[in-house]
């Protein structure tokens, strides 16, 4: 017996589908051009000098009276130089040092936790899973200052009716280091990562898990040999989300690295000061933006074939 979709819902879905499929192709290309026009203008201006960026629009790049108007890679040479005060090469390395661990560590922890919530029957599993997912509703901004104080001096609890102090977290002296940013990103990403991966892993065929148990495999080998290879689409989709988030983050980095070593600041903090005093080097902002966006684009296009599959995984039950 097959399930029937309500007639009214089916008619609404059919009308929506027909309206989308009847959109002419040229209209879609118009939307694409409008959407990419600002990015195109930034790309063209990243190759132009400061005066030409100020005096004429990007569409006049080949008509600039100044023969040096189209300066090709001059702006990028300054931005990527290690000797220039406006160089961003060190900050790009710092961004990688933050984004890569902040992506790998949550995936490793969340995949184990998602498998446990999905296939290991232990006491309090459902309440603990609900409490974990509920952490996604906590605003990140309210936890930044307490986290910074914990990294700076640890967390201590004074016991009531006594003068004793219990150290919950020792003073690790992490404030101003990249590990403070990495641990913060890891903590904020874990609830969503567990939720996303649980939805996928819980929909894997139960016969596979049962056959693995019959063959004598424990949970660790079942996870490593079966669950992990089958979960690549979900892992890749979360990796895209997390990498883009950590690479483009400014708030957490500015909070945790404020007053620290200037050599460890990421590109988001470096671009803020790229325009210089009174905007004298504002023409470098476009080149800096594209230098900063290059790595996320490579990551996205490398993993995009998994993105939709992993994002929709577990959304419906077959």
N, C-alpha and C positions, 0 to 999 in steps of 0.2 A: 504494500500500500504506500503510495507516494504522497508526500506532503504537498498541500496546495497553497499557493500564495493568495492572500485575499485579493478579490477582484479589483477593489479600489487602489490598493497598493501596487498591483501589477500594472494598472493603467497609468498611474503616475510614473512608474519606472519606465514603461514603454514610451511615454511622451518625452521624458527627459532623454532617453537614449536616442530617439528619432531627432530631437532638436540638436543634439550634439553631433550626430552623424551627418546632418544636413548642412552644417556650417561649411561654407566653401573654403577651399584650400587657400585661396589668396587672402581671406580674412585672417586665417591663422598666421600667415606670414607677416601680415600687418602688425599683429600683436607681438610677434617675435622681434620685428624691427624696432617697435616702440620700446619693448622691454630691454633690448640690448643697446639702444642708442646712448644712454648715459655711460655705460661701460666702454663703449667704443670711443666716446669723447675723451674719457680719462686715458685710454690706451694711446690715442693719438697725441694728446698733450704731454704724455710722459716722454715723448721724443722731441719736444719743442723747448725752446729757451724761455727764460722767465719773461722777457719783454713781449715775446710773441704770444705767450699764454694770456698775458694781461690785455694786449691790444687788439686781438682778433680771435674769432671763433675757431674751433678745431677744424671746421670744414674748409678753412682757407689755408690749410697747412702747405699746400703746394703753390700758393699765391703770395706768400710772405715776401715783403720787399727785402727783408734782411736775409742774405744768403745763408746765414747760420741759423735761420729759424727752425729748420728741421735738423736738429743737432744729433740725430740718431742715438747713440748710446752714451752721450755725455752725462745725462742725468743718472743713468744706471751705474756708470763708472764711479760717480761720487757716492751714490747710495750704497754700493757694494764694496767700496774701498775700505781697507783696514786702517789707512792713514788719515782719512778725512774725519773731521769731528761729526759729520753727518752720516758716517758709515753705519750700515745696519747689519753687516755680516755677523758680528758677534752676537747681536740680538736674535738673528735667525737661528744660530746654533743654540742659544739659550731656549728659544721657543721649542726647538726639537727636543732638547733635554727635558723640557716640561711635558710636552704633548705626548711623546712616545710612552714613557712610564705611566702617565695618567690615563692612557688608553689600554695598555696591556694589563696593568694590575687589576683594574675593575673587571675586565673580561675574565681573568683567571679566577678571581674570587667569586664573581657572580655566577659563572657557569657551574662551579661546584655547588653553590647554594641552590641554584635553580634545579639541578638534578636531584638534590636532596629533598627539596620541597615537592618535586613531581613524582619521584619513584621510591623514596625511602619512607616507610611508615614509622613515625616516631611520635611520642606523646607531645601534644601541643603544637603540631605542625601547622594546622590551619590558623590558629590565633597568631602564631609567630609570623606566618606569611602575611596575614592582614596587617599586622603591626609594621612589618618591613615596608609594604607597599604604601602604608599611610604616611611614611616619612617623606614621600614625594610632595605632600601638601605643605611641608614646613618651608617657609621662604628662606632662601640661601642667605639673604642679607642679615637676618637676625642672628645667624650663627657665626658670622665672620669675626666679630670682635671677641667673643668668648674663645673661639679657636686660636686667635692670635695671642691672647693672654695665656692659653694653655701651652702654646709653642714657646712662649717667652719665659714663663716661670713654672710651668706644670699646673696640675690641678690638685688641690688639697681640700680636705674636709675636716672641720673641727667637730669632734665628737661632743654631743650634748652632755652636760653635767660633769665635764672633765676638761682638763687643759691639753688633752692629747690631740694631735693632728694626724689624720690619716692621709697619706699621699696616694691619690688615685692614679695620677699620671706624673712621672718624674719630669724634672726640668731637662728637656732634650736640647734646648738652645737651638731651635730650628727657625726662629724668626729671622727673616732676611735671607733665607736660603731657598733654593729651588725645591727642596723636599717639603717645605711648608706648603708650597703651591700644589705639588703633586699629591700629598696626602689630603689636602682639602678637596681637590677635584675627585679623588678616589671616593671619599666619603659621600660627597653630594651625588655621585653617579651611581653608586651601588643600588639604591632602591629601584631606580628605573631600569637598570641593567638586569636585576633579578626578575623584575616583572616581565620584561620583554623576553628574556631567555626562557623563563618558566612557561610562558604561553606557547613557545615553540617546542620545548623539550617534552612537555606534558602531552603533546599531540603525536609523538612518535608511537609507532605500533607497539602495543604491549606484548605481542608475540615475540618481538626481538628481545625484549628484556627477559621474558620467560625462557626462551631458548638459551640465552646466555647463562641464566641461573642453572638450568638443567645441565649445561656443559661444565658447570663448576666455577664459573667466573664470579668474582666478588664485585662489589659496587665500583671499586676503583677501576678494575679492568673493563667492566661494562661501560663505564664513562669514557675511558680512554680509547677503547677499540670500537665502540658503537656510537655513543651519544655525541662525542666530540666531532668525528668526521661528518655526521649527519647534520650537525648544527652550524656548519660553516655559513650558510646564508644569514642566519640570525646574528651570529658573531660579527660578520662583516657589516651588517646594517648598523649594529650598535657601535662598531669601531668608527664608522663614518660619522655618526652623531657625536661621539665623544671626542674624536680627534678635532673636528671642526670647532666644537665648543671650547676645548682647551686652547687650541691655537689662536682663536679670536677673542679669548677672554681678556678683559682688562681689569674688572673689579677685584677679583681674587688676587691677581698678580700685584695690583697697586696696593692692596691691603697688606699682603704678606711680605712684600719686598720693599715696602716704604722705608727709606733710611738705610737700606742694606747696600751690598756691593753693586755699583752701577754696571758691572760687567755681566751680571746675571739677569738683567731685566729682559723681558721678551719684546717682540716687535711691536705689540700693541702699545706698550709704554714708550717705546722708542719713537714711534710715529708721532706721538703727541708733541714731542719737542723738535720734530724734524723741520718745522717751518722756521725755527730760529727766532731771534729777537725782532719784534716789529714786523714779522712776516717776510724777512729779507730772503729766505730760502724756501718760500712756499711752493715754488715750482718743482721742488723735489718730492712733494707729497704724492703726486700721481705715480712717479716711478717707485717710490717706497711702497705704495699700496699694491702695485702689481708684483713687486718682489715678495711682499708678504703673502699675497694670494696664490703664488705659484705652487707651493707645497700642498695646500689643501686641494687645489684642482687636480694635482697628480693623484692624490689619495682617493678622491671621489671617483674619477674616471677609471681608476684601477679596480675599484670594488663596486662599481655601479651595477654590474650584472647581478649582484647578490642583493642589491638594496631593496627593490620592491618585494622580492620573494621573502626576505627576512622581515620586512616591515609588516607584511600582511600575514605572516605565519602565525597560526593560532588564533586569528581573528574570527574564524568560523570553524565549526566542527563538521567534518564530513560524515 
